[in-house]
Amino acid sequence: MGKTLFDKVWDAHVVDTIENGPQILYIDKHLIHEVTSPQAFNELEERNIPVFRPDQIVATADHNTPTINQHLPIKDELSRKQLEQLSENCHNNNITLYELGHKYNGIVHVMAPELGITQPGMTIVCGDSHTSTHGAFGTIAFGIGTSQVAQVFASQCLLLTKPKSLRVTVNGKLRNGVLSKDVILYIISKIGTNAGTGYFCEYAGDVFENMSMEGRMTVCNMSIEMGARGGMIAPDETTFEYVKGRKFAQKGEAFDKKVAYWKTLPTDDDAVFDKEYHFDAEDIEPMLTYGTNPGMGIKISEFIPETSDASFEKALDYMNFKKGETLIGKPINFVFIGSCTNSRIEDFRIAADYIKGKRKADNVTAWLVPGSKQVEAQIIEEGLKIIFDDAGFELRQPGCSACLAMNDDKILQGEYCVSTSNRNFEGRQGQGARTILASPLMAAATAVEGKIIDITKQLN
Amino acid sequence: MEKFITLKATAIPLDIENVDTDQIIPARFLKVTNRDGFGKNLFRDWRFQNDGGINTDFILNQSQFAGPILVAGDNFGCGSSREHAAWALTDYGFKVIVSSFFADIFKGNALNNGLLPVQVSPQFLKELMTTITADPKTKINVDLEAQTIGIDGSNHSEAFHIDAYKKTCMINGYDDIDYLLSKRETIKAFEKTLQA
C-alpha cells in the first residue's frame, strides 16, 4: 500500500518507538514566541537542563506587542516584562530572536515562511495552535503546549502517537469573489469543529493546486479550527518557486538536491486515508460566521440555520442574531484585516484592489495589521499604503493584534467586528466583542459600506 | 508531576459544548511568565460580570456544586494551544475533566499536568450531568488503574481509554522530559542519519 504525504514526512522523523506507546518524533524547527515559552525556559532552568539544539530554534515577539509606536517603550508593565523575558531567555541560550522592530519581526507563522525557514518535508512545532499554517509547504507542523515546548528544548523531540489520516478534496473552479479563506470556512461549516480531531489533514484537488502559497497558508492555518492538529498540501512547483532565493533557503546545487527530495513527497496514488471528504468548488460562496465557533458559518446567500440546541442558542444569544435571518445589511462598526490567517501581501493586495478609489464608511474603525515587517515594507513599496491612507484606513505595525486582543487592540463590548482572523469565540477580540469571520475581500467591502453586503452582486 | 491513581469525589456539571481555551482562560491573563495563580481567572468572563460582580447564573458560582471533577459538554478544550488552560483548571482545584470528546492539544496539556481527561460516551455524559444536577452530593468514582468511571452507590459505570504510556506516567508522576533525556544518545545517532 502506498504512503501519504504525511506518512512519508512522519516516518522520516521517527527516532524510536516505545512498545505499546508513543513514538519519538524528531523536530527540525522549533518556533517560539513570548507567551508560551517563558514557563518552559523556567522549567529547564529549575531542572538544570541545557537547551539541546539552539540552532534549530527561532524566536519572534508577536502575540503581546503593540501595533502603534513600536519604537517607544511598552507602557503595559506585564507586556514589557514578558518581551524582556523572551530577549533574556534567547540571549542566555544562544537562540536567534527577531525582536520588536527587527526587520524580520512578525507573526511567527508569517515570518518563518517568508524567510525560508519553513520548507517542505520538515517537522515544525510552536507553542501556538496555528502552527498548522506551515503545512502549506508539505511540512508536518502543529501546535504544542508549554510542557512540550520544554521537551523540545531538552531533546529536540516529542513523544507522540501517530494521528489518523484525513483528506479533504475540493475540485472545480472557484467562483468570482471566492477566496482561500472562503474555501476553508466552507469546509469547516460542512464538517464541523471536531471532525478533524485525532487526524492530520491533507488538502487535495485542483482548487489547492491552483492556489498561491499565501492562499494555501490561509487554508492550512485554520485546520485546527476543525480539530485537526495540522493540515498539509503536497509541495509542487508553486512551493519550490516560493522557497527559492529566500534568506534561509539552500542555494544552487544544494537547493536542487532538496527539490529532488521534495518531489518524492506527494501522496502515492494507492495510499488509503482513514477518512475522506469531497467538495465541489462551484458550491462555495463568500462565507461569514454567525456564531461563536468557526464551524458556525454560512454562505453569503444563506440564512442562519433554525437549529434547536442549547449551545447553538447560547451562541446566537451572544451574537444577538436570530435564527432564519440573513447577515446582509447588518451594520458593522469594526473591521480587522490581519492575523496569521490573512496578513500576507496577497491579502492586502486584494483589500487595496477593492478599496482603491472608494472611502471607508464613517461609522467604521478599520485596522489593517500586516503580518510582518517585510509585509509592511512591501505594502509601502507597492503603493498600497497610499490607497489605504486615501480611503481612511489605518495601517498599523505588525503583530497578532485584534485576533486575540492581548494587547490594546480590542473590539469594544457588544460591537460586531468583521475580521479576517481565525476564531470567533466569545470575547476573543475583547470582552463582549462579537466576531464575524470573513475573507479580506468581504472585510474590505464591509469597511467601505459600513454594513455587510453581498459582494457577489458587485462582482458579477 | 503529581501522581493520580483513584478519586472518589463530587463533581460540577458544566453543560456547555465546545468550551474553548479562550473561555477557560482569556488571552489578557497570559502576560505573566510563571505557571501560578491562573485559577482565579478560570472561566473569568463566565464567572464574573464585566463590572467585576459575580455572575450567579454560572455553575461555578452555585455553592451546592463543588468538587475536583468537572463534567463538561462535547469537544472540551478546543482552540488555542495555551497550556495556561490546564494550569488554570488545576490551580482552581480540578483533578479530572469528564467529557464526551476532547480537543487534541488540550488533552495532551492536561495529561502533562496530572489533570486526567476522561472520555465517556455521550449517553453516559448525559447521565452524569442529570444525576449530578439532581443531586449535587453525588460522588463519582474514577479509577485510573482499572480505567473506569462510575456513579457511586450505583452500578452505572463505564470504561475509558488512556494511552498505556500516559497511564504509567500519571500513576507514577513521571513526565516526558525524563524519558526523552534518557534517549539522548539515540537521538544524537538519529541526527547523523538525517538528510543533509
Boltz contact constraints between the chains, C-beta under 6 A:
constraints:
  - contact:
      token1: [A, 15]
      token2: [B, 187]
      max_distance: 6.0
  - contact:
      token1: [A, 15]
      token2: [B, 190]
      max_distance: 6.0
  - contact:
      token1: [A, 16]
      token2: [B, 186]
      max_distance: 6.0
  - contact:
      token1: [A, 18]
      token2: [B, 165]
      max_distance: 6.0
  - contact:
      token1: [A, 20]
      token2: [B, 164]
      max_distance: 6.0
  - contact:
      token1: [A, 21]
      token2: [B, 164]
      max_distance: 6.0
  - contact:
      token1: [A, 21]
      token2: [B, 165]
      max_distance: 6.0
  - contact:
      token1: [A, 22]
      token2: [B, 165]
      max_distance: 6.0
  - contact:
      token1: [A, 35]
      token2: [B, 30]
      max_distance: 6.0
  - contact:
      token1: [A, 38]
      token2: [B, 33]
      max_distance: 6.0
  - contact:
      token1: [A, 39]
      token2: [B, 35]
      max_distance: 6.0
  - contact:
      token1: [A, 78]
      token2: [B, 31]
      max_distance: 6.0
  - contact:
      token1: [A, 79]
      token2: [B, 31]
      max_distance: 6.0
  - contact:
      token1: [A, 82]
      token2: [B, 31]
      max_distance: 6.0
  - contact:
      token1: [A, 82]
      token2: [B, 33]
      max_distance: 6.0
  - contact:
      token1: [A, 85]
      token2: [B, 33]
      max_distance: 6.0
  - contact:
      token1: [A, 128]
      token2: [B, 81]
      max_distance: 6.0
  - contact:
      token1: [A, 129]
      token2: [B, 80]
      max_distance: 6.0
  - contact:
      token1: [A, 129]
      token2: [B, 81]
      max_distance: 6.0
  - contact:
      token1: [A, 143]
      token2: [B, 81]
      max_distance: 6.0
  - contact:
      token1: [A, 143]
      token2: [B, 105]
      max_distance: 6.0
  - contact:
      token1: [A, 145]
      token2: [B, 81]
      max_distance: 6.0
  - contact:
      token1: [A, 145]
      token2: [B, 83]
      max_distance: 6.0
  - contact:
      token1: [A, 145]
      token2: [B, 109]
      max_distance: 6.0
  - contact:
      token1: [A, 146]
      token2: [B, 83]
      max_distance: 6.0
  - contact:
      token1: [A, 147]
      token2: [B, 112]
      max_distance: 6.0
  - contact:
      token1: [A, 151]
      token2: [B, 176]
      max_distance: 6.0
  - contact:
      token1: [A, 151]
      token2: [B, 177]
      max_distance: 6.0
  - contact:
      token1: [A, 151]
      token2: [B, 180]
      max_distance: 6.0
  - contact:
      token1: [A, 154]
      token2: [B, 177]
      max_distance: 6.0
  - contact:
      token1: [A, 155]
      token2: [B, 180]
      max_distance: 6.0
  - contact:
      token1: [A, 155]
      token2: [B, 187]
      max_distance: 6.0
  - contact:
      token1: [A, 157]
      token2: [B, 180]
      max_distance: 6.0
  - contact:
      token1: [A, 157]
      token2: [B, 187]
      max_distance: 6.0
  - contact:
      token1: [A, 159]
      token2: [B, 176]
      max_distance: 6.0
  - contact:
      token1: [A, 194]
      token2: [B, 75]
      max_distance: 6.0
  - contact:
      token1: [A, 194]
      token2: [B, 101]
      max_distance: 6.0
  - contact:
      token1: [A, 197]
      token2: [B, 104]
      max_distance: 6.0
  - contact:
      token1: [A, 229]
      token2: [B, 104]
      max_distance: 6.0
  - contact:
      token1: [A, 293]
      token2: [B, 18]
      max_distance: 6.0
  - contact:
      token1: [A, 311]
      token2: [B, 17]
      max_distance: 6.0
  - contact:
      token1: [A, 404]
      token2: [B, 27]
      max_distance: 6.0
  - contact:
      token1: [A, 406]
      token2: [B, 27]
      max_distance: 6.0
  - contact:
      token1: [A, 425]
      token2: [B, 20]
      max_distance: 6.0
  - contact:
      token1: [A, 425]
      token2: [B, 22]
      max_distance: 6.0
  - contact:
      token1: [A, 427]
      token2: [B, 26]
      max_distance: 6.0
  - contact:
      token1: [A, 427]
      token2: [B, 45]
      max_distance: 6.0
  - contact:
      token1: [A, 428]
      token2: [B, 22]
      max_distance: 6.0
